[in-house]
Amino acid sequence: MLIIDNKAVERVLTMEMTLEALEESYLALARREAVCRPRVDIRIPTSDPARNYQWGTMEGGSTSGYFAIRMKSDINYEETRRGVVTQEKYCVKPGLYCGLIFLTSTETGEPLAFVNDGHLQHMRVGGDGGIGVKYMARKDAEVVGMIGSGGMARTHMQAFTRVRNIRKLQVFSPTRANREAFGREMAAKYNIEVEVCDAPEKVYRGAHIVAGLTDSAIPVLDGACLEKGAHIVNIGGSGVPDEASIARVDVYLRFGDTPAPVGYPEFPNDAEHIAWEARPDAPKFGDGRSGKKAHGVMLPDRRVTLADIVGGAKPGRTSDDQITWSERGNLQGAQFYAVAGRVYEAAKREKLGREIPTEWFLQDIRN
């Protein structure tokens, strides 16, 4: 069995590999060759009323041979910076995090690996943005307008440049030093023109792809600023763009939905995550901030799925003037077996990771 840390993941996991693994996994779900469930959270108040504990898991697997569960152990809280409320988390102390992927074989049940989820997490979210752009952005999309300059911004730029010929980036984030450093890095890495904006509304001008990529607890996009033909990618802000953006969306690509449990067709769930809480009336932070159901299908009358487009059942964008939006849906569990499986195979080939005895995880007492 392997312990695969973030350095090893970063060494072997390319964006091309990530995009391929994710798309294959989503289409396998549509064929019912793969399965996953929504993310499930458990939230428990701590002795500090401004912080709560959150345990989150998501899992999935397929007939291709892998199953994975991704597990997170966080203390959640919020901070206000320059008037913006951000979601913060840590494990043990700020700056440290506990996120693990447990990968197993669906052929033998063998435990194969524990993988740190940090770098893989950024890559799989960026990959989703890339898949949305691949199928929904204008074919000639070349200008990205971006709010955010952190790790998610970096992997989204990786993905965007793999699926479109990106010529220019317009970027804003609240901290000037961060956005300027990010701009220099992107210009050098992708040989593109970069405009570092001093106000968020400037990123929309002429942008074919508009991406809100922040840890804000509230939406950061402004639908009033969107121009015709823009494609929207959004993370943070409770997972949805602002109401003005949603109102302007002509076509909404939701990659898919988890199936209802076997034997319980009355229990389908399209929410991105569901949760159980101790002291449910006490304030919660992070994804428990609103105390409401996580969003599911937003625009049923404008919705298409990835399988619809790939299979030819429905078109995606039909005009260069349409405004489109893409999101994964509640398929997180299907991401981790697919991408972690590729990482495991590559780590084995390159003899990376720390080996530990598989016997440590086996026993001769039947459970």
N, C-alpha and C positions, 0 to 999 in steps of 0.2 A: 504494500500500500504506500502511496505517495503523499507527502505534505508538499503542496505547491504554493510558494509565496508570491507576492505581487511582482517581485523582480523577475521571477521565472515566467509568470503570465505575460508581463510586458515584453519579454524577449521573444516569445513564440506566437503571441496572438496578434495577427494583422487585422486591419479593418476589412480587407477583402474576405478573410476567413469568417469574420463576425457576420458580415452581411449575408454571406452564403448560408451559414448555419442558421441564422434567424429566419430567413425566408423559407428555407426548407422545413424548418420546424412548424411555422405557421401554416404552411400548405399541408403538412402531415396531419395537423389538427383538423383541418377541414375535411380530410379524407378519413378521419377517425383512426389513423395509424399512430397517433400520439394523443396524449391526454394531459391535462393540467387542471389545477383548481385556482380560484382567486387567492390573493394574499390574505392571510389571517393574522391579525394582531391581537395581542393580549396587553392591556394597559393597566398599570397599578400605580397609585399615587406613592410618592416618596415622602419622607419627613419634611421636605421642602415643598410648600404648596405651589411654588412656581416651576416645579419639575416633576415629570412622571417617568416611570420605567415603561419601556415598550419592547416586547418580544414579538418579532415578526417572522413568519415563514411563508414560503411559496414553493411549490414542488410540481414536477412533471416528468414524464418519460415517454419513450416510444418503442415501437417494435424494432427500431434501428439498433437497440442494445443498451441504451443508457437510461438511468433514472437519476434525478438530483433533487435535493431539497436545499434551498438557500435559507440561512438562519441569521437573524440580526438581534443583538442585545444592546439596547440603547437607553441612555437617559436623555429625554427630550425637554427642550425649553425654547424660549423665544427671546430675541434681542431686537431692539429698535436702533437702527443706524441711519442717520440723516433722514429720519422720518419714515424709513422703510422697515417693516417688520419681517425678520428673517427667521427661518426654522433652524435651530441648532441642535446638535446631539453629540454625545461622547460615550465612551465606555471607560470606566475607572477614573479618567480625568480628561479635560479638554485636550484635543489633539490626538487622542487614541480612540480606536473604533474596533468593534468586534462584529465581523461579518464573515461567515463561512459557507462554503458550498460542499455538501457531502455527496459524492458521486458513487453510484453503485452500478453493477451489471444486472441487466434484466434477464440475462440468460442463466446466470448461476447464483445471483444474489450477492456476489462477492463485493465487499467494500473496496473501492478502487483508489479514492483520493479524498483528501480535504484540501480545498482550494481557497486561499484568501480572495474575498470578493471585490476588493477595492478597485483594481484596474479593470477587471472584467466587468464590473458594474458600470463604469464610465463608458466602456466600449459597447456594451449591449444597448445602452440608452442612446448613444450616438448612432449606433447602427439602425435603430428604429427611425431616427430622423432621416437617415440616408435612404431607407426603404420608402418612406413617405415621399421624399423628393423624387426618387427614381420613378415612381408611378404617378405622381400627381403634379409636380411642378412643370412649368412650361419647358418644352424641349430646349429652348434657347436660354434658359435661366442661367445667369452669370453673375448677378449681384446679390450678395447676402447682406441683410440688415440684421444685426445681432445685438440683443441686450444680454449682457453677461460676459465675463472674461475668465471664468474658472475652468476646472477640469472638464465639465460637461461641454463648455464652449469649444475646447480643444478637440474632443473626440467627435463632436458634430461637424467641425470643419474638416476633419479627416474624412468623415462619411460623405459630406457634400461634395468634396473634390473627387471622390471616387465615382460619383454618379452624374455629375454635371461638370462642364468646363467653366469653373468659377474664375472670374476675372477680377472682381473687386469685393472687398469686405468693408462694411460700415458698422462700427462697433461703439457701443456705449456701456459703461458700467459706472456705478457711483464714485468709485475711488479712482482718481485721475491716474495715479501711478500704475495701478493694475491694468487699466484699459490701454495705456500707452505701451507698457511692456508687452501685453498681449498682441497689440497691433504690430509691434516690431517683430515679434516672433512669427506671426502668421505671414507677414510680408516676406520674410526670409525663407520660411519653410515652403511656401507654395508659390513664390515668385508672383505675387498678385499685388494690385494696388490696395492700400488700406487707408481708410479715412477714420481717424479716431475722433468721435463726435463728443461735443461738450454738452449735448442735451439729447434726451432719448428720442424726441420726435424727429431728429435728423436721420436716424438709421433707416427710416421708411422710404426716403426719397429715391425713387427708381429701383427699389429692392424687389427682386423676383422671389426671393426666399426670405421670410421674416421669422426669426427664431428668438423666443424668450427662454433663456437658459439660466435661471437663477435659483437661489434657495429661498426666495421670498415666500412668505406665508399667504400673500394675496397676489392676484394677477398683476403682471407688469406690462402687458401689451396694451396698446391703445387702438382700437378698431377704427376710430375716426381718421387715423393717419394712414391706414392701409391703402395702397394704390391698386388699380385694376390689375388682375393677373397674378397677384401675390399668392404664394403658398405659405401656410402658417405651420410652424413647429413650436410646441410649447411644453416645457416642464416646469415644475414649481407652481406656486400660486394655486394650490389645491388641484392641480392637474388640468385645469381648463383655462383657455384664454378669457379675456374680459367679455362682458355681455355684448359690447358693441362689435367686437370681432366676430363672435358667434353669429350675430344677426346678419353679418355680411357674407357668411360662408355660403357658396353655391353648391359645393360638393364636399362631403365629409367622408374620408377614408378611415374606417376603424378596422384594424387588421382582422379582428375576429372576437369571439366570446367563448369563455369556458363552457363546456356542456353541462347540463343538469346531471346530478348524481344518478347512477343506474337505479332504476326502480322508483325514482322520485321525479317524474317529469314536471310536477308542480313546483319544484324548487330550482328553477333556473336562476342564475345570478349574474348580472352583467356589471356589478359594481367592481371597481378596481381593487378594493380591499374591504374586508369586513372585520369587525372587532368585537371583543368582549372586554368589559372593564370592571375592575373593582371600584367601589364608590362611584358609580356611573354619573352621579350628579356633581361630582367634583370637577373643576376645570381640568382639561387635558391639553397637551401641546403637541406640536408636530402634526401628524396626520389626524390626530384626535381633536384638533383645534375647534372645528365647527360643531362637533357633536351631532352631525348629520350624516346620512348615508353618503358614501363616496359615489361620485357620479358614474353613471352607466352610459348607455347609448344616448347621445345628446340630441341628435337631429335625425330621427328615424326616416323622415321624408326625404332627406338628402344623403342618406348613408349608403356606402358601398363597402364591400369587404375586399381583402386582398385576393381571396379565392374567386370572387366575382370578376375582378379585373383580369387575373391571370387566366381564368377559364373562359373568358369572353361572355359571361352572362350579363355583365353590365359594364358600361364604359366608366372611366374615371373623369378626368378633365376633358371637356369637349370643345372648349374655347380658350384662347389665350387671355381673354378678359376675365375669366372666372376667378373668383377667390376660393381657394381650397384649404383644407385643414386635414392633417393626418395625425393619428395616435394609435398606439398599440392595442388598446382595450385591456382586458384583465387576463392577459396571457403571459404574465411574468414567469410563471412556473415553467412554461415551455421554453423560455430563453436559457435557463441555467443548465438543463441537461444538455442542450444542443451546443452551447458555446463551451461549457466546461468539458464536455466530451472531446471536442477538438483540441482544447488546451492539454488535456491528459494525454492524448495520442502524440501530440507534438513534444510534450515534455519527456515522454518515454523514448521517442526517437532521438532526442538530443541529450538524453541521460541527465535531465534536470530534475529538481525536487529532492526531498529527503525521504529515503525509504525507512519505513517502520514495519515491524512484523504484522502481517495480516491477522495472525493468530491472536493478537491482542483484542481483536474485535469479535472473535468467535468463542463459542462455549459448547459444552457437551450436555447442557441442561436445556431441554426443550422449552421454548417460551410460548 
